[in-house]
Amino acid sequence: VSTQSTWGENLMIPRGSIGEAKPRPHTLMTLAIYSLLGRAQKLKVYGTDYPTVDGTTIRDYVHPQDLAQGHLAALQWLLQGKPSEVFNLGTGKGSSVFDVLREVEKVSEKKLEYEVQGRRLGDSVSAYLSIEKANRLLGYKPKHDLHSMAQTAWKWHTLYQDINGYRKR
């Protein structure tokens, strides 16, 4: 992979053609997809009484390709002899639990069944970050939205991964 082109032109991997097989997933989108595919129990939504638009927690979700591009941009920064810095890599936008579930339903064309549970101890209402510094210094600008993330994940889990985590032939 070249580190000399501008940010966003480095990774040329087709969306959904690579992924990570998780025998015991813990991330919301993967749990939702596994639930739809019968690989996990019914999905649990923890808390619908938070002070947010839909009552669920808000998080910053990032597409793996955007994250990889951010890392390449940070590497370019260092290769140019610039000092080590801390950069937030995400979208800079919060999405609720129900936002994620709606996008998974749209791309899968399936209805997710879930069970509402009480809040989990320690869950914060909202956690998303500012990407302004990474944008200003690295030129980092995520290209994928939540819908694109769901499309990529759905494609990986349905086309490329069998139930044991191996590539389908």
C-alpha positions as CSV (number, residue, x, y, z in Angstrom):
1,V,0.0,0.0,0.0
2,S,1.4,3.4,-1.0
3,T,1.9,5.9,1.7
4,Q,2.5,8.7,-0.8
5,S,-1.0,9.3,-2.2
6,T,-3.5,11.5,-0.5
7,W,-5.7,10.3,2.3
8,G,-8.6,8.2,1.1
9,E,-6.9,6.8,-2.0
10,N,-4.7,4.2,-0.3
11,L,-7.1,1.3,0.3
12,M,-8.6,-0.4,-2.7
13,I,-10.3,-3.3,-1.1
14,P,-13.8,-4.2,-2.2
15,R,-16.3,-3.5,0.6
16,G,-17.3,-6.6,2.4
17,S,-14.6,-8.8,0.9
18,I,-12.6,-9.0,4.1
19,G,-13.7,-9.2,7.7
20,E,-13.1,-10.7,11.1
21,A,-14.8,-13.9,12.2
22,K,-15.9,-13.6,15.8
23,P,-16.8,-16.8,17.7
24,R,-18.3,-14.7,20.6
25,P,-19.1,-11.2,19.2
26,H,-19.7,-8.3,21.6
27,T,-20.3,-5.4,19.2
28,L,-23.9,-4.3,18.5
29,M,-23.8,-4.6,14.7
30,T,-22.2,-8.0,14.7
31,L,-24.6,-9.3,17.4
32,A,-27.6,-8.0,15.4
33,I,-26.4,-9.7,12.2
34,Y,-25.6,-13.0,14.1
35,S,-29.1,-12.9,15.6
36,L,-30.6,-12.5,12.1
37,L,-28.5,-15.4,10.8
38,G,-29.4,-17.7,13.7
39,R,-25.8,-17.7,15.0
40,A,-26.6,-15.9,18.3
41,Q,-29.5,-15.7,20.8
42,K,-32.2,-13.1,20.5
43,L,-30.6,-9.6,20.6
44,K,-30.8,-7.7,23.9
45,V,-31.2,-3.9,24.0
46,Y,-30.1,-2.5,27.3
47,G,-32.1,0.5,28.3
48,T,-34.7,2.5,26.4
49,D,-35.1,5.2,28.9
50,Y,-32.0,7.3,28.4
51,P,-32.4,11.0,27.7
52,T,-31.9,10.6,23.9
53,V,-34.2,10.9,20.9
54,D,-35.2,7.2,21.0
55,G,-34.2,6.4,24.6
56,T,-31.1,4.3,23.7
57,T,-27.5,5.0,24.2
58,I,-25.4,6.9,21.5
59,R,-22.0,5.7,20.2
60,D,-19.6,6.7,17.4
61,Y,-19.4,3.8,14.9
62,V,-16.6,3.8,12.3
63,H,-16.1,1.7,9.2
64,P,-13.0,-0.4,9.2
65,Q,-11.8,1.1,6.0
66,D,-12.1,4.6,7.4
67,L,-10.2,3.5,10.5
68,A,-7.5,1.9,8.3
69,Q,-7.2,5.1,6.2
70,G,-6.8,7.1,9.4
71,H,-4.0,4.9,10.5
72,L,-2.3,5.3,7.1
73,A,-2.6,9.0,7.3
74,A,-1.1,9.0,10.8
75,L,1.8,6.8,9.5
76,Q,2.3,9.4,6.7
77,W,2.4,12.1,9.4
78,L,5.2,10.3,11.2
79,L,7.1,9.4,8.0
80,Q,7.2,13.2,7.3
81,G,9.1,13.6,10.6
82,K,6.3,15.1,12.5
83,P,5.9,14.5,16.2
84,S,3.8,11.7,17.6
85,E,0.3,12.9,18.3
86,V,-3.0,11.4,19.6
87,F,-5.8,11.5,17.0
88,N,-9.5,10.5,17.4
89,L,-10.6,8.3,14.4
90,G,-14.3,7.8,14.1
91,T,-17.1,9.6,12.4
92,G,-17.6,12.4,14.9
93,K,-21.3,11.6,14.9
94,G,-23.3,9.6,17.4
95,S,-25.8,6.9,16.4
96,S,-28.2,5.3,18.7
97,V,-28.8,1.6,19.3
98,F,-32.0,1.8,17.3
99,D,-30.2,3.6,14.5
100,V,-27.8,0.7,14.1
101,L,-30.6,-1.9,14.3
102,R,-32.7,0.0,11.6
103,E,-29.7,0.0,9.2
104,V,-29.1,-3.7,9.7
105,E,-32.8,-4.3,9.0
106,K,-32.6,-2.2,5.9
107,V,-29.6,-3.9,4.4
108,S,-30.7,-7.4,5.3
109,E,-34.4,-6.9,4.4
110,K,-35.2,-8.8,7.6
111,K,-37.0,-7.8,10.8
112,L,-34.8,-8.0,13.9
113,E,-36.3,-9.5,17.0
114,Y,-34.9,-8.1,20.3
115,E,-35.6,-8.1,23.9
116,V,-35.5,-4.9,26.0
117,Q,-33.6,-5.2,29.2
118,G,-32.8,-2.7,31.9
119,R,-29.9,-0.4,31.7
120,R,-26.4,-1.9,32.3
121,L,-24.4,-0.5,35.1
122,G,-21.8,1.9,33.9
123,D,-23.2,2.5,30.4
124,S,-22.9,6.2,29.5
125,V,-25.7,8.0,27.7
126,S,-23.6,9.2,24.9
127,A,-20.0,8.6,23.7
128,Y,-18.7,10.0,20.5
129,L,-15.6,12.0,19.6
130,S,-14.3,15.0,17.9
131,I,-12.4,14.3,14.7
132,E,-11.5,17.9,14.1
133,K,-7.8,17.5,14.9
134,A,-7.4,14.4,12.7
135,N,-9.2,16.3,9.9
136,R,-7.1,19.4,10.2
137,L,-3.7,17.8,10.6
138,L,-4.1,14.5,8.7
139,G,-6.8,15.3,6.2
140,Y,-8.9,12.5,7.8
141,K,-12.5,12.5,6.7
142,P,-14.5,9.3,7.0
143,K,-16.2,8.3,3.8
144,H,-18.7,5.7,5.2
145,D,-21.9,6.3,7.0
146,L,-23.8,3.9,9.2
147,H,-25.7,2.5,6.2
148,S,-22.5,1.7,4.4
149,M,-21.1,0.0,7.6
150,A,-24.2,-2.2,7.8
151,Q,-24.0,-3.1,4.1
152,T,-20.3,-4.1,4.4
153,A,-20.9,-6.1,7.6
154,W,-24.0,-7.9,6.1
155,K,-22.1,-8.7,2.9
156,W,-19.1,-10.1,4.9
157,H,-21.3,-12.3,7.2
158,T,-23.6,-13.6,4.5
159,L,-21.3,-14.0,1.4
160,Y,-17.9,-14.6,2.7
161,Q,-18.1,-16.2,6.1
162,D,-19.6,-19.6,7.0
163,I,-20.9,-20.5,10.4
164,N,-17.4,-21.5,11.6
165,G,-15.8,-18.3,10.5
166,Y,-14.1,-19.6,7.3
167,R,-14.4,-18.2,3.9
168,K,-17.2,-19.8,1.8
169,R,-16.2,-21.4,-1.5
